[in-house]
């Protein structure tokens, strides 16, 4: 069983067309379930992208959704959260700090994460460099909040270790297009394995990158299972592998 907690649905503004690739990429790599945000919602128009994603999620049980939240359009975001979280097909929120111009230290982010904490809604937040430390500090101050540090800080992965060790409601996932050798192994050896998740950034990045990083980390069978699916299932309240028949497991990593 493999759950990808950082994936996307819909075309990007780059010179490629990935609209239909989500499920095909999952099949190629044995990913059973992916939690996706709508690219349109992340980059352009959150309400329209969230609405389009809701229509897609109604057609498959292999995709769950993030409600994309723009902290600078919080009333709009609150309406979408109220509309989509009760469906059970959306299980978290996605915030991209760069595209929305909302650094983790901004008052807009503070308000957005307070709202998500009050709803018990896990948030996948784009982090880079030292921003992962800011996210952990804000999470520690915000009742009920659980956050996934997207890219586990990218080049700030050693800061991500400090962040996760400082707040047990911070989760880390490894996707990054330029990850150096040994990065995930170093993180996995230094933090509570219950705070590790698997994310690929598909379809923006080929899942091979994240698979290679995790496979090279030399995880024990128990930790590999936690990373592959168990931690994500617990965090998002997803079905156990006993209810699925795809036949993939953490040994694929």
ZIBEL-V954399 format. One record per run of one state. SS is the DSSP state (~ for helix, > for strand, _ for the rest). FROM is the first residue (numbers start at 0). TO is the last residue. Records with the same first field share a line. If there is no record, write none. Layout:
# ZIBEL-V954399
SS = FROM-TO  FROM-TO
This chain:
# ZIBEL-V954399
_ = 0-1  9-19  29-31  43-44  57-61  68-69  87-88  95-105  119-120  126-129  141-145  166-168  173-181  190-191  197-200  202-206  215-219  236-239  243-248  252-252
> = 2-8  32-37  62-67  89-94  121-125  146-149  169-172  195-196  201-201
~ = 20-28  38-42  45-56  70-86  106-118  130-140  150-165  182-189  192-194  207-214  220-235  240-242  249-251
